[in-house]
């Protein structure tokens, strides 16, 4: 599997990247299991924490339904429920 973000940065995921991704996933599952929703997993120093999405997302940035990004996604088979 190719991770495009790493490919664009010119390298493969490091051990740190893989461990951090696992830590994020574990924290997200714990939040969901506790019924904690509308939160974002965050790395603060070396600690994994969560913050309310309302604190971090101050405005909605909508993608135009007829925009190039949506058209490109549809061309490769991505569905948007419509």
mmCIF file of the N, C-alpha and C atoms, coordinates in Angstrom:
data_MODEL
# 
_entry.id   MODEL 
# 
loop_
_atom_site.group_PDB 
_atom_site.id 
_atom_site.type_symbol 
_atom_site.label_atom_id 
_atom_site.label_alt_id 
_atom_site.label_comp_id 
_atom_site.label_asym_id 
_atom_site.label_entity_id 
_atom_site.label_seq_id 
_atom_site.pdbx_PDB_ins_code 
_atom_site.Cartn_x 
_atom_site.Cartn_y 
_atom_site.Cartn_z 
_atom_site.occupancy 
_atom_site.B_iso_or_equiv 
_atom_site.pdbx_formal_charge 
_atom_site.auth_seq_id 
_atom_site.auth_comp_id 
_atom_site.auth_asym_id 
_atom_site.auth_atom_id 
_atom_site.pdbx_PDB_model_num 
ATOM 1   N N  . UNK A 1 1  ? 0.852   -1.178 0.000   1.00 0.00 ? 1  UNK A N  1 
ATOM 2   C CA . UNK A 1 1  ? 0.000   0.000  0.000   1.00 0.00 ? 1  UNK A CA 1 
ATOM 3   C C  . UNK A 1 1  ? 0.891   1.232  0.000   1.00 0.00 ? 1  UNK A C  1 
ATOM 4   N N  . UNK A 1 2  ? 0.590   2.174  -0.858  1.00 0.00 ? 2  UNK A N  1 
ATOM 5   C CA . UNK A 1 2  ? 1.334   3.430  -0.911  1.00 0.00 ? 2  UNK A CA 1 
ATOM 6   C C  . UNK A 1 2  ? 0.553   4.494  -0.170  1.00 0.00 ? 2  UNK A C  1 
ATOM 7   N N  . UNK A 1 3  ? 1.197   5.158  0.767   1.00 0.00 ? 3  UNK A N  1 
ATOM 8   C CA . UNK A 1 3  ? 0.594   6.268  1.486   1.00 0.00 ? 3  UNK A CA 1 
ATOM 9   C C  . UNK A 1 3  ? 1.020   7.532  0.759   1.00 0.00 ? 3  UNK A C  1 
ATOM 10  N N  . UNK A 1 4  ? 0.081   8.167  0.045   1.00 0.00 ? 4  UNK A N  1 
ATOM 11  C CA . UNK A 1 4  ? 0.416   9.285  -0.821  1.00 0.00 ? 4  UNK A CA 1 
ATOM 12  C C  . UNK A 1 4  ? 1.111   10.411 -0.067  1.00 0.00 ? 4  UNK A C  1 
ATOM 13  N N  . UNK A 1 5  ? 0.669   10.708 1.140   1.00 0.00 ? 5  UNK A N  1 
ATOM 14  C CA . UNK A 1 5  ? 1.300   11.785 1.898   1.00 0.00 ? 5  UNK A CA 1 
ATOM 15  C C  . UNK A 1 5  ? 2.788   11.564 2.083   1.00 0.00 ? 5  UNK A C  1 
ATOM 16  N N  . UNK A 1 6  ? 3.177   10.329 2.387   1.00 0.00 ? 6  UNK A N  1 
ATOM 17  C CA . UNK A 1 6  ? 4.598   10.033 2.563   1.00 0.00 ? 6  UNK A CA 1 
ATOM 18  C C  . UNK A 1 6  ? 5.324   10.054 1.224   1.00 0.00 ? 6  UNK A C  1 
ATOM 19  N N  . UNK A 1 7  ? 4.655   9.575  0.185   1.00 0.00 ? 7  UNK A N  1 
ATOM 20  C CA . UNK A 1 7  ? 5.252   9.594  -1.146  1.00 0.00 ? 7  UNK A CA 1 
ATOM 21  C C  . UNK A 1 7  ? 5.541   11.028 -1.572  1.00 0.00 ? 7  UNK A C  1 
ATOM 22  N N  . UNK A 1 8  ? 4.610   11.928 -1.303  1.00 0.00 ? 8  UNK A N  1 
ATOM 23  C CA . UNK A 1 8  ? 4.788   13.331 -1.670  1.00 0.00 ? 8  UNK A CA 1 
ATOM 24  C C  . UNK A 1 8  ? 5.931   13.968 -0.885  1.00 0.00 ? 8  UNK A C  1 
ATOM 25  N N  . UNK A 1 9  ? 6.128   13.526 0.340   1.00 0.00 ? 9  UNK A N  1 
ATOM 26  C CA . UNK A 1 9  ? 7.217   14.079 1.159   1.00 0.00 ? 9  UNK A CA 1 
ATOM 27  C C  . UNK A 1 9  ? 8.536   13.387 0.859   1.00 0.00 ? 9  UNK A C  1 
ATOM 28  N N  . UNK A 1 10 ? 8.508   12.364 0.028   1.00 0.00 ? 10 UNK A N  1 
ATOM 29  C CA . UNK A 1 10 ? 9.741   11.730 -0.410  1.00 0.00 ? 10 UNK A CA 1 
ATOM 30  C C  . UNK A 1 10 ? 10.253  10.604 0.456   1.00 0.00 ? 10 UNK A C  1 
ATOM 31  N N  . UNK A 1 11 ? 9.377   9.926  1.184   1.00 0.00 ? 11 UNK A N  1 
ATOM 32  C CA . UNK A 1 11 ? 9.878   8.824  1.996   1.00 0.00 ? 11 UNK A CA 1 
ATOM 33  C C  . UNK A 1 11 ? 8.784   7.905  2.478   1.00 0.00 ? 11 UNK A C  1 
ATOM 34  N N  . UNK A 1 12 ? 9.209   6.814  3.071   1.00 0.00 ? 12 UNK A N  1 
ATOM 35  C CA . UNK A 1 12 ? 8.280   5.846  3.645   1.00 0.00 ? 12 UNK A CA 1 
ATOM 36  C C  . UNK A 1 12 ? 7.984   6.254  5.082   1.00 0.00 ? 12 UNK A C  1 
ATOM 37  N N  . UNK A 1 13 ? 6.840   5.796  5.614   1.00 0.00 ? 13 UNK A N  1 
ATOM 38  C CA . UNK A 1 13 ? 6.547   6.070  7.021   1.00 0.00 ? 13 UNK A CA 1 
ATOM 39  C C  . UNK A 1 13 ? 7.641   5.483  7.917   1.00 0.00 ? 13 UNK A C  1 
ATOM 40  N N  . UNK A 1 14 ? 8.065   6.258  8.877   1.00 0.00 ? 14 UNK A N  1 
ATOM 41  C CA . UNK A 1 14 ? 9.080   5.782  9.821   1.00 0.00 ? 14 UNK A CA 1 
ATOM 42  C C  . UNK A 1 14 ? 8.397   4.978  10.928  1.00 0.00 ? 14 UNK A C  1 
ATOM 43  N N  . UNK A 1 15 ? 9.201   4.371  11.774  1.00 0.00 ? 15 UNK A N  1 
ATOM 44  C CA . UNK A 1 15 ? 8.654   3.657  12.934  1.00 0.00 ? 15 UNK A CA 1 
ATOM 45  C C  . UNK A 1 15 ? 7.858   4.623  13.802  1.00 0.00 ? 15 UNK A C  1 
ATOM 46  N N  . UNK A 1 16 ? 8.351   5.850  13.956  1.00 0.00 ? 16 UNK A N  1 
ATOM 47  C CA . UNK A 1 16 ? 7.628   6.863  14.740  1.00 0.00 ? 16 UNK A CA 1 
ATOM 48  C C  . UNK A 1 16 ? 6.254   7.118  14.133  1.00 0.00 ? 16 UNK A C  1 
ATOM 49  N N  . UNK A 1 17 ? 6.184   7.283  12.795  1.00 0.00 ? 17 UNK A N  1 
ATOM 50  C CA . UNK A 1 17 ? 4.906   7.515  12.120  1.00 0.00 ? 17 UNK A CA 1 
ATOM 51  C C  . UNK A 1 17 ? 3.928   6.385  12.408  1.00 0.00 ? 17 UNK A C  1 
ATOM 52  N N  . UNK A 1 18 ? 4.405   5.159  12.315  1.00 0.00 ? 18 UNK A N  1 
ATOM 53  C CA . UNK A 1 18 ? 3.538   3.996  12.512  1.00 0.00 ? 18 UNK A CA 1 
ATOM 54  C C  . UNK A 1 18 ? 3.054   3.897  13.961  1.00 0.00 ? 18 UNK A C  1 
ATOM 55  N N  . UNK A 1 19 ? 3.938   4.144  14.895  1.00 0.00 ? 19 UNK A N  1 
ATOM 56  C CA . UNK A 1 19 ? 3.553   4.086  16.311  1.00 0.00 ? 19 UNK A CA 1 
ATOM 57  C C  . UNK A 1 19 ? 2.584   5.212  16.643  1.00 0.00 ? 19 UNK A C  1 
ATOM 58  N N  . UNK A 1 20 ? 2.849   6.412  16.131  1.00 0.00 ? 20 UNK A N  1 
ATOM 59  C CA . UNK A 1 20 ? 1.962   7.543  16.384  1.00 0.00 ? 20 UNK A CA 1 
ATOM 60  C C  . UNK A 1 20 ? 0.571   7.270  15.816  1.00 0.00 ? 20 UNK A C  1 
ATOM 61  N N  . UNK A 1 21 ? 0.502   6.724  14.610  1.00 0.00 ? 21 UNK A N  1 
ATOM 62  C CA . UNK A 1 21 ? -0.792  6.394  14.012  1.00 0.00 ? 21 UNK A CA 1 
ATOM 63  C C  . UNK A 1 21 ? -1.544  5.384  14.874  1.00 0.00 ? 21 UNK A C  1 
ATOM 64  N N  . UNK A 1 22 ? -0.829  4.409  15.410  1.00 0.00 ? 22 UNK A N  1 
ATOM 65  C CA . UNK A 1 22 ? -1.451  3.416  16.288  1.00 0.00 ? 22 UNK A CA 1 
ATOM 66  C C  . UNK A 1 22 ? -1.960  4.076  17.561  1.00 0.00 ? 22 UNK A C  1 
ATOM 67  N N  . UNK A 1 23 ? -1.163  4.964  18.133  1.00 0.00 ? 23 UNK A N  1 
ATOM 68  C CA . UNK A 1 23 ? -1.587  5.670  19.353  1.00 0.00 ? 23 UNK A CA 1 
ATOM 69  C C  . UNK A 1 23 ? -2.832  6.514  19.096  1.00 0.00 ? 23 UNK A C  1 
ATOM 70  N N  . UNK A 1 24 ? -2.876  7.200  17.941  1.00 0.00 ? 24 UNK A N  1 
ATOM 71  C CA . UNK A 1 24 ? -4.068  7.977  17.585  1.00 0.00 ? 24 UNK A CA 1 
ATOM 72  C C  . UNK A 1 24 ? -5.284  7.061  17.472  1.00 0.00 ? 24 UNK A C  1 
ATOM 73  N N  . UNK A 1 25 ? -5.120  5.932  16.800  1.00 0.00 ? 25 UNK A N  1 
ATOM 74  C CA . UNK A 1 25 ? -6.223  5.001  16.622  1.00 0.00 ? 25 UNK A CA 1 
ATOM 75  C C  . UNK A 1 25 ? -6.744  4.453  17.933  1.00 0.00 ? 25 UNK A C  1 
ATOM 76  N N  . UNK A 1 26 ? -5.830  4.068  18.812  1.00 0.00 ? 26 UNK A N  1 
ATOM 77  C CA . UNK A 1 26 ? -6.225  3.542  20.129  1.00 0.00 ? 26 UNK A CA 1 
ATOM 78  C C  . UNK A 1 26 ? -6.997  4.603  20.909  1.00 0.00 ? 26 UNK A C  1 
ATOM 79  N N  . UNK A 1 27 ? -6.507  5.829  20.902  1.00 0.00 ? 27 UNK A N  1 
ATOM 80  C CA . UNK A 1 27 ? -7.181  6.915  21.627  1.00 0.00 ? 27 UNK A CA 1 
ATOM 81  C C  . UNK A 1 27 ? -8.571  7.171  21.046  1.00 0.00 ? 27 UNK A C  1 
ATOM 82  N N  . UNK A 1 28 ? -8.699  7.128  19.727  1.00 0.00 ? 28 UNK A N  1 
ATOM 83  C CA . UNK A 1 28 ? -9.999  7.355  19.089  1.00 0.00 ? 28 UNK A CA 1 
ATOM 84  C C  . UNK A 1 28 ? -10.991 6.254  19.459  1.00 0.00 ? 28 UNK A C  1 
ATOM 85  N N  . UNK A 1 29 ? -10.524 5.010  19.480  1.00 0.00 ? 29 UNK A N  1 
ATOM 86  C CA . UNK A 1 29 ? -11.401 3.896  19.861  1.00 0.00 ? 29 UNK A CA 1 
ATOM 87  C C  . UNK A 1 29 ? -11.833 4.037  21.316  1.00 0.00 ? 29 UNK A C  1 
ATOM 88  N N  . UNK A 1 30 ? -10.923 4.416  22.187  1.00 0.00 ? 30 UNK A N  1 
ATOM 89  C CA . UNK A 1 30 ? -11.277 4.610  23.597  1.00 0.00 ? 30 UNK A CA 1 
ATOM 90  C C  . UNK A 1 30 ? -12.339 5.694  23.746  1.00 0.00 ? 30 UNK A C  1 
ATOM 91  N N  . UNK A 1 31 ? -12.185 6.804  23.025  1.00 0.00 ? 31 UNK A N  1 
ATOM 92  C CA . UNK A 1 31 ? -13.192 7.868  23.094  1.00 0.00 ? 31 UNK A CA 1 
ATOM 93  C C  . UNK A 1 31 ? -14.555 7.353  22.647  1.00 0.00 ? 31 UNK A C  1 
ATOM 94  N N  . UNK A 1 32 ? -14.583 6.649  21.523  1.00 0.00 ? 32 UNK A N  1 
ATOM 95  C CA . UNK A 1 32 ? -15.854 6.133  21.009  1.00 0.00 ? 32 UNK A CA 1 
ATOM 96  C C  . UNK A 1 32 ? -16.478 5.143  21.989  1.00 0.00 ? 32 UNK A C  1 
ATOM 97  N N  . UNK A 1 33 ? -15.669 4.286  22.587  1.00 0.00 ? 33 UNK A N  1 
ATOM 98  C CA . UNK A 1 33 ? -16.173 3.296  23.544  1.00 0.00 ? 33 UNK A CA 1 
ATOM 99  C C  . UNK A 1 33 ? -16.762 3.963  24.781  1.00 0.00 ? 33 UNK A C  1 
ATOM 100 N N  . UNK A 1 34 ? -16.239 5.141  25.120  1.00 0.00 ? 34 UNK A N  1 
ATOM 101 C CA . UNK A 1 34 ? -16.735 5.886  26.277  1.00 0.00 ? 34 UNK A CA 1 
ATOM 102 C C  . UNK A 1 34 ? -17.898 6.810  25.909  1.00 0.00 ? 34 UNK A C  1 
ATOM 103 N N  . UNK A 1 35 ? -18.308 6.779  24.634  1.00 0.00 ? 35 UNK A N  1 
ATOM 104 C CA . UNK A 1 35 ? -19.403 7.636  24.192  1.00 0.00 ? 35 UNK A CA 1 
ATOM 105 C C  . UNK A 1 35 ? -18.995 9.081  24.010  1.00 0.00 ? 35 UNK A C  1 
ATOM 106 N N  . UNK A 1 36 ? -17.711 9.326  23.895  1.00 0.00 ? 36 UNK A N  1 
ATOM 107 C CA . UNK A 1 36 ? -17.191 10.689 23.712  1.00 0.00 ? 36 UNK A CA 1 
ATOM 108 C C  . UNK A 1 36 ? -17.075 10.962 22.215  1.00 0.00 ? 36 UNK A C  1 
ATOM 109 N N  . UNK A 1 37 ? -17.960 11.811 21.704  1.00 0.00 ? 37 UNK A N  1 
ATOM 110 C CA . UNK A 1 37 ? -17.942 12.122 20.280  1.00 0.00 ? 37 UNK A CA 1 
ATOM 111 C C  . UNK A 1 37 ? -17.687 13.615 20.096  1.00 0.00 ? 37 UNK A C  1 
ATOM 112 N N  . UNK A 1 38 ? -17.517 14.035 18.865  1.00 0.00 ? 38 UNK A N  1 
ATOM 113 C CA . UNK A 1 38 ? -17.228 15.436 18.534  1.00 0.00 ? 38 UNK A CA 1 
ATOM 114 C C  . UNK A 1 38 ? -15.940 15.918 19.177  1.00 0.00 ? 38 UNK A C  1 
ATOM 115 N N  . UNK A 1 39 ? -14.963 15.028 19.237  1.00 0.00 ? 39 UNK A N  1 
ATOM 116 C CA . UNK A 1 39 ? -13.647 15.365 19.765  1.00 0.00 ? 39 UNK A CA 1 
ATOM 117 C C  . UNK A 1 39 ? -12.590 14.967 18.746  1.00 0.00 ? 39 UNK A C  1 
ATOM 118 N N  . UNK A 1 40 ? -11.440 15.613 18.815  1.00 0.00 ? 40 UNK A N  1 
ATOM 119 C CA . UNK A 1 40 ? -10.332 15.340 17.908  1.00 0.00 ? 40 UNK A CA 1 
ATOM 120 C C  . UNK A 1 40 ? -9.136  14.887 18.729  1.00 0.00 ? 40 UNK A C  1 
ATOM 121 N N  . UNK A 1 41 ? -8.483  13.827 18.276  1.00 0.00 ? 41 UNK A N  1 
ATOM 122 C CA . UNK A 1 41 ? -7.276  13.348 18.945  1.00 0.00 ? 41 UNK A CA 1 
ATOM 123 C C  . UNK A 1 41 ? -6.143  14.309 18.622  1.00 0.00 ? 41 UNK A C  1 
ATOM 124 N N  . UNK A 1 42 ? -5.346  14.603 19.630  1.00 0.00 ? 42 UNK A N  1 
ATOM 125 C CA . UNK A 1 42 ? -4.288  15.604 19.484  1.00 0.00 ? 42 UNK A CA 1 
ATOM 126 C C  . UNK A 1 42 ? -3.012  15.115 20.160  1.00 0.00 ? 42 UNK A C  1 
ATOM 127 N N  . UNK A 1 43 ? -1.881  15.514 19.614  1.00 0.00 ? 43 UNK A N  1 
ATOM 128 C CA . UNK A 1 43 ? -0.588  15.233 20.232  1.00 0.00 ? 43 UNK A CA 1 
ATOM 129 C C  . UNK A 1 43 ? -0.090  16.531 20.843  1.00 0.00 ? 43 UNK A C  1 
ATOM 130 N N  . UNK A 1 44 ? 0.072   16.538 22.158  1.00 0.00 ? 44 UNK A N  1 
ATOM 131 C CA . UNK A 1 44 ? 0.579   17.721 22.855  1.00 0.00 ? 44 UNK A CA 1 
ATOM 132 C C  . UNK A 1 44 ? 1.837   17.299 23.591  1.00 0.00 ? 44 UNK A C  1 
ATOM 133 N N  . UNK A 1 45 ? 2.978   17.718 23.058  1.00 0.00 ? 45 UNK A N  1 
ATOM 134 C CA . UNK A 1 45 ? 4.246   17.218 23.574  1.00 0.00 ? 45 UNK A CA 1 
ATOM 135 C C  . UNK A 1 45 ? 4.360   15.756 23.191  1.00 0.00 ? 45 UNK A C  1 
ATOM 136 N N  . UNK A 1 46 ? 4.469   14.895 24.181  1.00 0.00 ? 46 UNK A N  1 
ATOM 137 C CA . UNK A 1 46 ? 4.486   13.455 23.918  1.00 0.00 ? 46 UNK A CA 1 
ATOM 138 C C  . UNK A 1 46 ? 3.185   12.786 24.330  1.00 0.00 ? 46 UNK A C  1 
ATOM 139 N N  . UNK A 1 47 ? 2.228   13.586 24.821  1.00 0.00 ? 47 UNK A N  1 
ATOM 140 C CA . UNK A 1 47 ? 0.969   13.037 25.327  1.00 0.00 ? 47 UNK A CA 1 
ATOM 141 C C  . UNK A 1 47 ? -0.126  13.077 24.264  1.00 0.00 ? 47 UNK A C  1 
ATOM 142 N N  . UNK A 1 48 ? -0.862  11.982 24.161  1.00 0.00 ? 48 UNK A N  1 
ATOM 143 C CA . UNK A 1 48 ? -2.043  11.929 23.301  1.00 0.00 ? 48 UNK A CA 1 
ATOM 144 C C  . UNK A 1 48 ? -3.212  12.435 24.134  1.00 0.00 ? 48 UNK A C  1 
ATOM 145 N N  . UNK A 1 49 ? -3.902  13.437 23.624  1.00 0.00 ? 49 UNK A N  1 
ATOM 146 C CA . UNK A 1 49 ? -5.061  14.001 24.313  1.00 0.00 ? 49 UNK A CA 1 
ATOM 147 C C  . UNK A 1 49 ? -6.190  14.145 23.303  1.00 0.00 ? 49 UNK A C  1 
ATOM 148 N N  . UNK A 1 50 ? -7.307  14.668 23.771  1.00 0.00 ? 50 UNK A N  1 
ATOM 149 C CA . UNK A 1 50 ? -8.391  14.991 22.846  1.00 0.00 ? 50 UNK A CA 1 
ATOM 150 C C  . UNK A 1 50 ? -8.892  16.388 23.170  1.00 0.00 ? 50 UNK A C  1 
ATOM 151 N N  . UNK A 1 51 ? -9.380  17.049 22.152  1.00 0.00 ? 51 UNK A N  1 
ATOM 152 C CA . UNK A 1 51 ? -9.927  18.399 22.313  1.00 0.00 ? 51 UNK A CA 1 
ATOM 153 C C  . UNK A 1 51 ? -11.278 18.442 21.617  1.00 0.00 ? 51 UNK A C  1 
ATOM 154 N N  . UNK A 1 52 ? -12.185 19.278 22.107  1.00 0.00 ? 52 UNK A N  1 
ATOM 155 C CA . UNK A 1 52 ? -13.489 19.394 21.448  1.00 0.00 ? 52 UNK A CA 1 
ATOM 156 C C  . UNK A 1 52 ? -13.330 19.934 20.027  1.00 0.00 ? 52 UNK A C  1 
ATOM 157 N N  . UNK A 1 53 ? -14.052 19.350 19.096  1.00 0.00 ? 53 UNK A N  1 
ATOM 158 C CA . UNK A 1 53 ? -13.997 19.846 17.717  1.00 0.00 ? 53 UNK A CA 1 
ATOM 159 C C  . UNK A 1 53 ? -14.465 21.292 17.632  1.00 0.00 ? 53 UNK A C  1 
ATOM 160 N N  . UNK A 1 54 ? -15.417 21.664 18.462  1.00 0.00 ? 54 UNK A N  1 
ATOM 161 C CA . UNK A 1 54 ? -15.927 23.034 18.414  1.00 0.00 ? 54 UNK A CA 1 
ATOM 162 C C  . UNK A 1 54 ? -14.843 24.044 18.756  1.00 0.00 ? 54 UNK A C  1 
ATOM 163 N N  . UNK A 1 55 ? -13.860 23.641 19.542  1.00 0.00 ? 55 UNK A N  1 
ATOM 164 C CA . UNK A 1 55 ? -12.752 24.535 19.885  1.00 0.00 ? 55 UNK A CA 1 
ATOM 165 C C  . UNK A 1 55 ? -11.807 24.708 18.700  1.00 0.00 ? 55 UNK A C  1 
ATOM 166 N N  . UNK A 1 56 ? -11.614 23.657 17.926  1.00 0.00 ? 56 UNK A N  1 
ATOM 167 C CA . UNK A 1 56 ? -10.642 23.675 16.835  1.00 0.00 ? 56 UNK A CA 1 
ATOM 168 C C  . UNK A 1 56 ? -11.245 24.078 15.495  1.00 0.00 ? 56 UNK A C  1 
ATOM 169 N N  . UNK A 1 57 ? -12.519 23.787 15.307  1.00 0.00 ? 57 UNK A N  1 
ATOM 170 C CA . UNK A 1 57 ? -13.172 24.094 14.034  1.00 0.00 ? 57 UNK A CA 1 
ATOM 171 C C  . UNK A 1 57 ? -14.077 25.294 14.251  1.00 0.00 ? 57 UNK A C  1 
ATOM 172 N N  . UNK A 1 58 ? -13.622 26.443 13.802  1.00 0.00 ? 58 UNK A N  1 
ATOM 173 C CA . UNK A 1 58 ? -14.379 27.666 14.053  1.00 0.00 ? 58 UNK A CA 1 
ATOM 174 C C  . UNK A 1 58 ? -15.301 28.035 12.898  1.00 0.00 ? 58 UNK A C  1 
ATOM 175 N N  . UNK A 1 59 ? -15.097 27.434 11.735  1.00 0.00 ? 59 UNK A N  1 
ATOM 176 C CA . UNK A 1 59 ? -15.966 27.712 10.597  1.00 0.00 ? 59 UNK A CA 1 
ATOM 177 C C  . UNK A 1 59 ? -16.029 26.485 9.692   1.00 0.00 ? 59 UNK A C  1 
ATOM 178 N N  . UNK A 1 60 ? -17.149 26.343 9.020   1.00 0.00 ? 60 UNK A N  1 
ATOM 179 C CA . UNK A 1 60 ? -17.291 25.256 8.059   1.00 0.00 ? 60 UNK A CA 1 
ATOM 180 C C  . UNK A 1 60 ? -16.676 25.686 6.738   1.00 0.00 ? 60 UNK A C  1 
ATOM 181 N N  . UNK A 1 61 ? -15.932 24.800 6.146   1.00 0.00 ? 61 UNK A N  1 
ATOM 182 C CA . UNK A 1 61 ? -15.365 25.052 4.821   1.00 0.00 ? 61 UNK A CA 1 
ATOM 183 C C  . UNK A 1 61 ? -15.967 24.017 3.887   1.00 0.00 ? 61 UNK A C  1 
ATOM 184 N N  . UNK A 1 62 ? -16.998 24.406 3.204   1.00 0.00 ? 62 UNK A N  1 
ATOM 185 C CA . UNK A 1 62 ? -17.734 23.480 2.346   1.00 0.00 ? 62 UNK A CA 1 
ATOM 186 C C  . UNK A 1 62 ? -17.033 23.294 1.004   1.00 0.00 ? 62 UNK A C  1 
ATOM 187 N N  . UNK A 1 63 ? -17.184 22.096 0.472   1.00 0.00 ? 63 UNK A N  1 
ATOM 188 C CA . UNK A 1 63 ? -16.654 21.777 -0.852  1.00 0.00 ? 63 UNK A CA 1 
ATOM 189 C C  . UNK A 1 63 ? -17.812 21.919 -1.833  1.00 0.00 ? 63 UNK A C  1 
ATOM 190 N N  . UNK A 1 64 ? -17.664 22.733 -2.871  1.00 0.00 ? 64 UNK A N  1 
ATOM 191 C CA . UNK A 1 64 ? -18.759 22.899 -3.836  1.00 0.00 ? 64 UNK A CA 1 
ATOM 192 C C  . UNK A 1 64 ? -19.122 21.562 -4.488  1.00 0.00 ? 64 UNK A C  1 
ATOM 193 N N  . UNK A 1 65 ? -20.424 21.247 -4.509  1.00 0.00 ? 65 UNK A N  1 
ATOM 194 C CA . UNK A 1 65 ? -20.856 19.950 -5.042  1.00 0.00 ? 65 UNK A CA 1 
ATOM 195 C C  . UNK A 1 65 ? -20.523 19.793 -6.521  1.00 0.00 ? 65 UNK A C  1 
ATOM 196 N N  . UNK A 1 66 ? -20.391 20.887 -7.248  1.00 0.00 ? 66 UNK A N  1 
ATOM 197 C CA . UNK A 1 66 ? -20.035 20.809 -8.659  1.00 0.00 ? 66 UNK A CA 1 
ATOM 198 C C  . UNK A 1 66 ? -18.576 21.119 -8.913  1.00 0.00 ? 66 UNK A C  1 
ATOM 199 N N  . UNK A 1 67 ? -17.793 21.203 -7.841  1.00 0.00 ? 67 UNK A N  1 
ATOM 200 C CA . UNK A 1 67 ? -16.393 21.584 -7.961  1.00 0.00 ? 67 UNK A CA 1 
ATOM 201 C C  . UNK A 1 67 ? -15.507 20.483 -8.515  1.00 0.00 ? 67 UNK A C  1 
ATOM 202 N N  . UNK A 1 68 ? -14.298 20.866 -8.859  1.00 0.00 ? 68 UNK A N  1 
ATOM 203 C CA . UNK A 1 68 ? -13.351 19.940 -9.481  1.00 0.00 ? 68 UNK A CA 1 
ATOM 204 C C  . UNK A 1 68 ? -12.986 18.773 -8.563  1.00 0.00 ? 68 UNK A C  1 
ATOM 205 N N  . UNK A 1 69 ? -12.858 19.020 -7.264  1.00 0.00 ? 69 UNK A N  1 
ATOM 206 C CA . UNK A 1 69 ? -12.514 17.949 -6.328  1.00 0.00 ? 69 UNK A CA 1 
ATOM 207 C C  . UNK A 1 69 ? -13.596 16.870 -6.309  1.00 0.00 ? 69 UNK A C  1 
ATOM 208 N N  . UNK A 1 70 ? -14.855 17.293 -6.262  1.00 0.00 ? 70 UNK A N  1 
ATOM 209 C CA . UNK A 1 70 ? -15.962 16.332 -6.245  1.00 0.00 ? 70 UNK A CA 1 
ATOM 210 C C  . UNK A 1 70 ? -16.039 15.592 -7.576  1.00 0.00 ? 70 UNK A C  1 
ATOM 211 N N  . UNK A 1 71 ? -15.874 16.298 -8.679  1.00 0.00 ? 71 UNK A N  1 
ATOM 212 C CA . UNK A 1 71 ? -15.899 15.636 -9.993  1.00 0.00 ? 71 UNK A CA 1 
ATOM 213 C C  . UNK A 1 71 ? -14.788 14.591 -10.095 1.00 0.00 ? 71 UNK A C  1 
ATOM 214 N N  . UNK A 1 72 ? -13.594 14.943 -9.639  1.00 0.00 ? 72 UNK A N  1 
ATOM 215 C CA . UNK A 1 72 ? -12.470 13.998 -9.700  1.00 0.00 ? 72 UNK A CA 1 
ATOM 216 C C  . UNK A 1 72 ? -12.754 12.772 -8.836  1.00 0.00 ? 72 UNK A C  1 
ATOM 217 N N  . UNK A 1 73 ? -13.313 12.988 -7.651  1.00 0.00 ? 73 UNK A N  1 
ATOM 218 C CA . UNK A 1 73 ? -13.632 11.865 -6.765  1.00 0.00 ? 73 UNK A CA 1 
ATOM 219 C C  . UNK A 1 73 ? -14.655 10.938 -7.415  1.00 0.00 ? 73 UNK A C  1 
ATOM 220 N N  . UNK A 1 74 ? -15.675 11.525 -8.029  1.00 0.00 ? 74 UNK A N  1 
ATOM 221 C CA . UNK A 1 74 ? -16.703 10.706 -8.684  1.00 0.00 ? 74 UNK A CA 1 
ATOM 222 C C  . UNK A 1 74 ? -16.124 9.914  -9.850  1.00 0.00 ? 74 UNK A C  1 
ATOM 223 N N  . UNK A 1 75 ? -15.162 10.505 -10.548 1.00 0.00 ? 75 UNK A N  1 
ATOM 224 C CA . UNK A 1 75 ? -14.549 9.815  -11.683 1.00 0.00 ? 75 UNK A CA 1 
ATOM 225 C C  . UNK A 1 75 ? -13.794 8.553  -11.265 1.00 0.00 ? 75 UNK A C  1 
ATOM 226 N N  . UNK A 1 76 ? -13.319 8.516  -10.027 1.00 0.00 ? 76 UNK A N  1 
ATOM 227 C CA . UNK A 1 76 ? -12.616 7.311  -9.569  1.00 0.00 ? 76 UNK A CA 1 
ATOM 228 C C  . UNK A 1 76 ? -13.519 6.405  -8.730  1.00 0.00 ? 76 UNK A C  1 
ATOM 229 N N  . UNK A 1 77 ? -14.825 6.720  -8.734  1.00 0.00 ? 77 UNK A N  1 
ATOM 230 C CA . UNK A 1 77 ? -15.787 5.815  -8.117  1.00 0.00 ? 77 UNK A CA 1 
ATOM 231 C C  . UNK A 1 77 ? -16.205 6.141  -6.698  1.00 0.00 ? 77 UNK A C  1 
ATOM 232 N N  . UNK A 1 78 ? -15.835 7.297  -6.182  1.00 0.00 ? 78 UNK A N  1 
ATOM 233 C CA . UNK A 1 78 ? -16.251 7.672  -4.827  1.00 0.00 ? 78 UNK A CA 1 
ATOM 234 C C  . UNK A 1 78 ? -17.689 8.172  -4.878  1.00 0.00 ? 78 UNK A C  1 
ATOM 235 N N  . UNK A 1 79 ? -18.521 7.676  -3.972  1.00 0.00 ? 79 UNK A N  1 
ATOM 236 C CA . UNK A 1 79 ? -19.930 8.060  -3.903  1.00 0.00 ? 79 UNK A CA 1 
ATOM 237 C C  . UNK A 1 79 ? -20.148 9.000  -2.731  1.00 0.00 ? 79 UNK A C  1 
ATOM 238 N N  . UNK A 1 80 ? -21.105 9.904  -2.874  1.00 0.00 ? 80 UNK A N  1 
ATOM 239 C CA . UNK A 1 80 ? -21.403 10.875 -1.826  1.00 0.00 ? 80 UNK A CA 1 
ATOM 240 C C  . UNK A 1 80 ? -22.815 10.740 -1.284  1.00 0.00 ? 80 UNK A C  1 
ATOM 241 N N  . UNK A 1 81 ? -23.458 9.621  -1.511  1.00 0.00 ? 81 UNK A N  1 
ATOM 242 C CA . UNK A 1 81 ? -24.784 9.377  -0.961  1.00 0.00 ? 81 UNK A CA 1 
ATOM 243 C C  . UNK A 1 81 ? -25.907 10.069 -1.707  1.00 0.00 ? 81 UNK A C  1 
ATOM 244 N N  . UNK A 1 82 ? -25.657 10.522 -2.928  1.00 0.00 ? 82 UNK A N  1 
ATOM 245 C CA . UNK A 1 82 ? -26.737 11.176 -3.672  1.00 0.00 ? 82 UNK A CA 1 
ATOM 246 C C  . UNK A 1 82 ? -27.069 10.411 -4.927  1.00 0.00 ? 82 UNK A C  1 
# 
